[in-house]
């Protein structure tokens, strides 16, 4: 019988939540790496017991951990992230130029074809790659060296590369997103990149057709339809059907189109999930009601999913890497909150249950489907 | 023998309990002690000093014989008590955060 394993990163450690395919009862292990900020943990699609974890603190910097047995044992691997060549500068909050400085790994994305290959999206924004299971890392500097790099500006959370999508039909084709630069695409395995931000509108930018500078919070795709991308931007939920060449707004009837996470159903490529929050200045659910919104039409028409979620006095947020889906049928949808709850739905989002309620603030959730 | 006392998180990372004992050095300095520490415990590389520049991380401080030696030159000799093993070289995480 299939099993599901959730890899949960929090402000004060990591947790591994496991269940059989019914997803009724969950075993909670942790905290692992107690006291450390665990921005992201992720497993290899090739070898699901090969896990990678980003561990950091402001005191001691970045550590990378690897497990080869599904999280029972871990070992530290390489943590030297050196920008290629002379790093140069990017735009700072006040408009001046600021040197590129490595801060942390936001997202780890293992290769779809090789368990020893893994990508790391980092702050200040850059993409690193390891081909030796995390022992050594080298920058794919064609991204940071893009001619628009000096115009990239940090969002409130930093200049972070937080989303990495690999095209399953062509692993040389990848998409990344950076807050607040925008989305970028490569077709040569990361050597060269182009901005894919046409159609994005950001009210704070005087030039509406600006090539970069858009605060993209998250991008997502269903692997069966890699030309269709969904985006939760600072404001606006967006959709592209041409691999990012152009974007259309699909916010439709959402109560607010500000938010952080976005996820696509594992089997229905037009079924999309977001968690709206009130505004850029109030990162809380509208009306104190925690509602996941689901569109079965690829956007524009959204329904509130509330069964099992708190519908009063709820003021938590769901961060950009804290929503994930499994591969079972019906689809399992999961998200973690800044209040420490991890919610699970085993019926495509129709109903929700809190697996745990009192973890540290959840930074990331990754669902693994194990056979 | 050089004795080094690490903060909790670094002891966990290095997989040690209590103090770390390093081989005696003729004229130990911050740099030579940290070099030896990182050579013995590679998991600590980058956690006390930055890669490349070997610059102390902002929230790390160094103490010896009750004195804050953080801002001494990394090549200054450490006190005789540290060199002889009578006193530990302390790596301390600054009090900050929550």
Interface residues (C-beta under 8 A of the other chain):
Chain A: X35 X36 X57 X58 X59 X60 X61 X62 X63 X76 X79 X80 X81 X82
Chain B: X7 X8 X9 X10 X13 X42 X43 X45 X46 X47 X48 X50 X51 X52 X57 X58 X59 X60 X93 X94 X96 X97
